[in-house]
Amino acid sequence: MRQGLSVPQGAALTLGAMLGTGVISLPALAADVAGPASLVAWGALVLLSIPLATTFAALGARHPDGGGVATYARLAFGERASTMVGWAFYATIPVGAPAAAGFAGAYVADATGGGTGTALVTTVAIIAVCAVMNWFDLRVSGTAQLVIAGVVALLLAVAVVVALPHAQAAYLTPFAPHGWGAVGSAAALLVWAFAGWEILGSLSAEYRRPARDIPRATAIAVAAVGVLYLGVAFATVAVLGPAPGPAPLSDLLVLGFGEQARPVTTVLAVLLTIGAINVYFAGGSRMGAALARDGALPGWLATAPGRTPRRSLALIAGVALGTTALLAALHQSTDAILLMATATFSLLYVVGAAAALRLLPRWGIAWWCAVVSLGAALGLLVMTGPHMTGPVLAALGGLAWATWRRRRARVAAPAAPSAAPAVTASADAPASESLAGSSS
């Protein structure tokens, strides 16, 4: 048996991606947007996560490769589509990392009274820690994340249980104070909380037995995410009322254990954020290396098989730190980045589900899950509206790169001899075609 991620490690990494920044502050933000009706948005997205998770698990099990969604797009729609979606995702990860780390920074600042300076230092420290963790073997960080995920899940469950006795039915009325249309706005915001299934693809090749282990790890993650998200969201609305503070998880634990619980919650917030960014740095660095391998990014980002993609990782971490510094210098919030990231994830779900319809066995359970996922993802994509500008620009940049590279290759290629044997072409076939054949 080859070395790689086990089922518990894979489930922990997936939980880290799902239970990260979303559970820290989004229940309060969604309640501000839609009131108690935000629970409808949470419930709908939990249900949607089942076919989404099934779709991406099936793709990862059948086509394990570090390119993830970009690989599925290439196998289904060709090189240009792969380059465009790969650029959109790869660009979003380092730009979105400051927004994710900023959630934990707000928790630390709230607990210590340190203000924006403390939040900034925390953000930088989290990005640096995740970069260092990924510099080493993924199995090492996977084992550490297994411990973190267990502690996090336990503390979240405890927070809900100790807070529920303080629930008040009056906080659930009026149920939709801002109208039912606000539920859609809350759902668009909450896509961030359910981003994570798409990163499964970029980690699929790291499993010991992808075909067997990925579906099992995904099933564990789906069940845990659904229970914990719905529990925290309901407790936020029913216990904290119509105006929950910026740190609802902390407030829930304080109700059960008193003020001495607040520092524990801050540590929990930091661990949640580290777990999420750790997974995205791991998957994103592998996607960058795979894109470079296939010619969709500069070749110096490529990495030999079995090696940690450190050049790609260094680029992601560097851009993340640079974005953090720029936002701090301009005194800009991360709200716009958050919404741009949710638009990217919606786009990835559309592309992944559409690719699944061509790559998975037709009429099977996973294929039908892809049908449902595609319809729902298209709806989410529409709701993101103008926030699609960022990922669209990144995708167009990828298209420009692919076009330039193809023209350059045509100019540089010598004229083929008329008498060259046909077998020569197959020997020079690009790695992307050989992968497509081996994956079919």
Secondary structure, DSSP 8 states (H G I E B T S, - for coil): ----B-HHHHHHHHHHHHSSTHHHHHHHHHHHHHGGGHHHHHHHHHHHHHHHHHHHHHHHHHS--TTTHHHHHHHHH-HHHHHHHHHHHHHHHHHHHHHHHHHHHHHHHHHHT-HHHHHHHHHHHHHHHHHHHHHS-HHHHHHHHHHHHHHHHHHHHHHHHHHGGG--GGGG-SS-TT-THHHHHHHHHHGGGGTTGGGHHHHGGGBSSHHHHHHHHHHHHHHHHHHHHHHHHHHHHHHH-SS--S-HHHHHHHHHH-GGGHHHHHHHHHHHHHHHHHHHHHHHHHHHHHHHHTTSS-GGG---TTS--HHHHHHHHHHHHHHHHHHHHHT--SHHHHHHHHHHHHHHHHHHHHHHHHHS-TTSHHHHHHHHHHHHHHHHHHHHGGGGHHHHHHHHHHHHHHHHHHHHHHHHS----TT--THHHHHT--HHHHHHHHH-
